Amino acid sequence: MVSHLFYYQLALFALVWLFVMWHVTGAKPGPPTPPAPAKPKRKHSSAPKPFAGLTHKPHCVLCEHETGEATPPPPVRPKSMPPKNRRPRTVDTSMHFCPHTDCDYRGWLGMNNLQANGHPNGGPWRQFHCTACDSYFPEHHGTIFHGKQAAVELIVRVLACLAEGLGIRATARVFEVAPNTVLQWLVEAAEQLRAFSAHFLCNLHLEQLQLDELYAVLRDLKAGAISDDEAMKRLERSRHWVWTAMDPHSKLLVVVEVGSRTLAMAQRVVHQVTQVLAPGCVPLFLTDGFKEYRTAILAHFGYWMQPERRQAKGPLPQPRWMPLPELLYAQVVKAYRRRRLVGVTHRVMFGTQLAIEQILAACGWTINTAFVERLNLDLRQRVAAIGRRVNTLCQGEGGVQDQLMLFQVYHNFVLPHASLRQPLLIPEATNGSGSAKVWRPCTPAMAAGLTDHVWSLKEVLLYRVPPWPQSPVW
């Protein structure tokens, strides 16, 4: 048993050691030293800082490509041929032109050089005679119907079903034709509709543009070429998006493209927007929070500015690439949590919020991307390849692009929109005992001033696009 004397000696030794260490360290007993006051945190201003500019212009491949290649000018427009002393013409030839390369009137509309020559051998197509070069050609020359043995109504109805969202194989089963035939008609129609859209969508005066991206899934490989595991890995790496740009006033779909969600694709979409706008037109841009839009818009709507000298001596400051003074751009940033929208904030990138609100207040709107988001629903329903949980996926971007081109023309020229209808000054009587017609149907192309009537799909497919730009005739 340990004695109490041992504990007493151990406690005494601990006290002696504590006083010795206290003396060595120089600590003196007294009141505790108060802590040093904490430095106040610097408050950062929440006001947006002015854009300082870039020392280098953002790179755009398409702009450099167009700078290197000069577009040849169109030939000199010939004089219109005088009308002959004959009975009035009953067949309108103003929508047609002579296709022969050795004719001076080739490619020019409404020059009074064409005459209707009846239906050779009782066929369905009328023949035209060019009095300038004394040559003949059918009225469907240069369209999808030229050289086809199938009935015109069959081709039109097949393409109409594709435009309404039916898949290629389902359309083939409905009309009892081969799926490859339907696909061939779609490819040929897309090429013609691409030229049709480029002919009409030019020199647009737009006040606003809303841009967005829509996720799409593609097969992007042939069945049986690789294993299922490798196919899933490749599918995860090759993500595709449908890029759209629309005018919220007229609902006009200006640009539709397919590609990855990168800066290069954003540059491509904005570059196409600049191609359809009129010279000097700078609309208000509204997009989501994708950061690459800012660089793409700045690359196409900017200019070089020389900053002022801040010092009396020294070199001049470097020139800065700045946005145009009239450029307005805002983003709608959405916050999600567990796939649910929990918050929306507005971010003004170029211009002032007051200037943006003044433009939108004229329409009773605020900063939003609701119209292009509504367009995404139409894309899901009318383009079979980008629907949700469908088995109509395309092999690659080319197939989706063909269906999107058909949708763009069908949406802009053929399909009337209820929100664009116009009241008639005088109600029109209808057949039967129904009520009078008080509304005039209107398409986005009509609301944008590109045409004066609702086109049918057959009329669109029969339109012969001139080889060089000129004023459309209707």
Salt bridges, closest charged atoms under 4 A:
GLU64 OE2 - HIS59 ND1 2.94
GLU66 OE2 - HIS271 NE2 3.12
GLU69 OE1 - HIS65 NE2 3.58
ASP134 OD1 - HIS129 NE2 2.75
GLU139 OE1 - ARG126 NH1 3.98
GLU153 OE2 - LYS458 NZ 3.40
GLU164 OE1 - ARG382 NH1 2.44
GLU188 OE1 - LYS148 NZ 2.53
GLU207 OE1 - HIS249 NE2 3.78
GLU213 OE1 - ARG261 NE 2.77
GLU230 OE2 - ARG237 NH2 3.99
GLU257 OE1 - ARG268 NH2 3.05
ASP288 OD2 - ARG261 NH2 3.76
GLU373 OE2 - LYS334 NZ 3.64
ASP378 OD1 - ARG374 NH1 2.84
GLU397 OE2 - HIS240 NE2 3.52
ASP402 OD1 - ARG194 NH2 3.58
ASP452 OD1 - HIS453 ND1 2.88
GLU459 OE2 - HIS453 NE2 2.97
